[in-house]
Every structure is written in C-alpha cells, then in structure tokens.
Amino acid sequence: MTQAEEIIIREAIPEDADVISKLNHAVQKIHSDALPDVFKPPSDECFPASEIRKIIEAEDSYVLLALVEDQPAGYIFAEICGKEETARSYASEHLWIHHISVDDAFRRNGIGQKLIQEVRTLAEKHGISRIALDVWSFNVNAKKFFGGQGFTTMNEIMRMEQKGESP
C-alpha cells in the first residue's frame, strides 16, 4: 500500500458478507495458531456469510468495511450493549467491539486505527461514552495496538485446567 492510496471506511451491506467472512481468516489464524485447542483453523464456516448478513441487518450492530483502492482490507464488528442496574452495579451502555481484522497485506497502514476511529464516531453519535472489547493474553500485538488507541485493561479472566478433564 502506498501513501497515495486512500482508505475508505463504509458501512457493510449484506452483499459484503462473503468478503467479510474471508477477512476474518487473518484474525482467526492468529487465534487458532496460539490456542489450537480452543480456536478452529480459519475457514468460511468460522464466521459464515449467513451469520454476517444477520449481524449487518440487526438494529444495534455495526459492521464497517475498510477498502483500499476498492479492495477489501479489513473490517470491524461492534454492537450497542446495555446492562440494567442491580443492587451491586449501575446501569450502563457501551459499544462492544466483537471483531476487528485487517488483511495481512494491509497491516501497519492505519486501517485498524481508522476502523477504531469510526467506532468512536458511532459511539459519540449514539451518546455512548464507553467502548469495550476483549483481547486474548497471548495476543501481544493486539494489546499494544489497542493500548495505542486509548484502551486500558478493565477486567481479566483466568482459567485452570485439571488433569484428565477435557478443556
């Protein structure tokens, strides 16, 4: 990618579902390489076009597609989520980033940063002050990227596997 090539971010349409399914392969591979007992290898069935079309059409879901010279380069999938007040916590609303993936050929060109900026704009448009996501501990590059975008650790999940029991 050259500096002259423009990055366009637009809302995905149902016809983009196959392309987004393919773009998911890059992030799925990172996960399956690191945790093959948890994540399946990349395939069109990991994030199928039929599921993506439903997400695109859902009211509180947003799928944005990044294009460079009309070539799909990445996507982000975010959803408005809420939590009702309980005796222990206040009600809250946030924009949850479920996925972000940038094709290997387009990495380190500002595409991820532009996708995050568009999600920030969406949050502002909806009056939402918190954007959240989760990141796997092994994914040092993602943690560094998200930290550079202003995300901070809010919660950690730990696990323990016992011998002789399936994961």
C-alpha positions in Angstrom: 0.0 0.0 0.0 1.4 3.4 -1.0 0.7 6.7 0.8 -1.3 7.9 -2.2 -3.9 5.1 -1.7 -6.9 6.3 0.2 -8.5 4.2 3.0 -12.3 4.3 2.7 -14.4 3.1 5.6 -18.1 2.4 4.9 -21.0 0.5 6.5 -21.1 -3.1 5.3 -24.1 -4.2 3.3 -25.4 -7.8 3.1 -23.6 -8.3 -0.3 -20.3 -7.8 1.6 -20.8 -10.9 3.8 -18.6 -13.2 1.8 -15.8 -10.7 1.7 -16.0 -10.2 5.5 -16.0 -13.9 6.1 -12.7 -14.1 4.2 -11.3 -11.1 6.0 -12.0 -12.9 9.3 -9.4 -15.6 8.3 -6.5 -13.4 9.3 -7.6 -12.9 12.9 -8.9 -16.5 13.2 -5.5 -17.8 12.2 -3.8 -15.8 14.9 -6.1 -17.3 17.4 -6.0 -20.9 16.2 -2.2 -20.8 15.9 -1.9 -19.7 19.5 -4.7 -21.8 21.0 -5.5 -24.7 18.7 -7.4 -26.5 21.5 -9.8 -23.5 21.7 -10.0 -22.0 18.2 -10.7 -23.8 14.9 -8.4 -23.1 11.9 -9.7 -20.4 9.6 -12.4 -21.3 7.2 -15.6 -19.8 5.7 -17.5 -21.7 8.4 -15.8 -19.9 11.3 -17.7 -16.7 10.6 -20.1 -17.7 7.8 -21.7 -15.2 5.4 -25.2 -16.2 6.6 -24.3 -15.1 10.1 -22.7 -11.9 8.9 -25.8 -10.9 6.9 -27.9 -11.2 10.0 -25.5 -9.1 12.0 -25.4 -6.4 9.3 -29.2 -6.2 9.3 -29.5 -6.2 13.2 -30.6 -2.9 14.7 -27.8 -2.3 17.3 -25.0 -4.0 15.3 -22.5 -2.2 13.1 -20.2 -3.8 10.6 -17.8 -1.4 8.9 -15.6 -2.4 5.9 -12.3 -0.8 5.1 -11.4 -0.5 1.4 -8.1 0.5 -0.2 -8.5 1.2 -3.9 -11.8 -0.7 -3.9 -10.0 -3.7 -2.4 -11.4 -5.1 0.9 -8.6 -4.6 3.5 -10.3 -5.1 6.9 -13.5 -4.8 9.0 -14.8 -4.2 12.4 -18.0 -5.5 14.1 -19.4 -3.6 17.0 -22.7 -3.7 18.9 -24.5 -1.5 21.3 -24.9 -3.4 24.6 -26.5 -2.5 27.8 -26.7 -3.7 31.4 -29.6 -2.9 33.8 -28.9 -1.6 37.2 -28.6 -4.1 40.0 -28.1 -3.9 43.7 -24.3 -4.1 43.1 -23.8 -2.1 39.9 -25.2 0.9 38.0 -26.9 0.6 34.6 -24.6 1.1 31.7 -24.4 1.2 28.0 -21.4 0.6 25.8 -20.3 -0.1 22.3 -18.7 -3.6 22.3 -16.2 -4.4 19.6 -16.6 -8.1 18.8 -14.2 -8.4 15.9 -11.6 -6.3 14.2 -9.5 -7.8 11.4 -7.1 -6.4 8.9 -5.8 -8.5 6.0 -2.1 -9.3 6.3 -1.3 -7.4 3.1 -2.7 -4.1 4.5 -1.4 -4.2 8.1 0.5 -1.4 9.6 -1.0 1.2 7.3 -3.5 2.9 9.6 -6.5 0.7 8.7 -7.1 -0.6 12.2 -6.8 2.9 13.6 -9.3 4.3 11.1 -11.8 1.5 11.9 -11.5 2.3 15.7 -12.0 6.0 14.9 -15.2 5.2 13.1 -16.4 3.2 16.1 -15.6 6.1 18.3 -17.7 8.3 16.0 -20.6 5.8 16.2 -20.4 5.9 20.0 -20.5 9.7 20.0 -23.4 9.7 17.6 -25.4 7.4 20.0 -24.3 9.3 23.1 -22.3 6.3 24.4 -19.2 7.2 26.4 -17.7 3.7 26.8 -16.2 1.4 24.1 -15.1 -2.0 25.2 -13.6 -5.2 23.8 -11.7 -8.3 24.9 -8.3 -9.4 23.9 -6.6 -12.7 24.5 -3.5 -12.6 26.7 -1.2 -14.2 24.1 -2.1 -11.5 21.5 0.7 -9.0 22.4 0.4 -7.2 19.1 -3.4 -6.6 19.6 -2.8 -5.5 23.2 -0.2 -3.0 22.0 -2.5 -1.7 19.2 -5.5 -1.3 21.5 -3.4 0.4 24.1 -2.2 2.8 21.5 -5.8 3.6 20.7 -6.5 4.5 24.3 -7.9 1.2 25.6 -7.0 0.2 29.1 -7.4 -3.1 30.9 -10.6 -3.2 32.9 -11.0 -6.9 33.7 -9.1 -10.1 33.4 -10.3 -13.7 33.0 -8.2 -16.6 34.3 -8.6 -20.3 33.8 -7.4 -23.5 35.2 -7.5 -26.9 33.6 -7.4 -30.0 35.6 -5.6 -33.1 34.5 -7.8 -35.8 33.0 -10.6 -33.4 32.3 -11.4 -32.1 28.8 -11.0 -28.3 28.3 
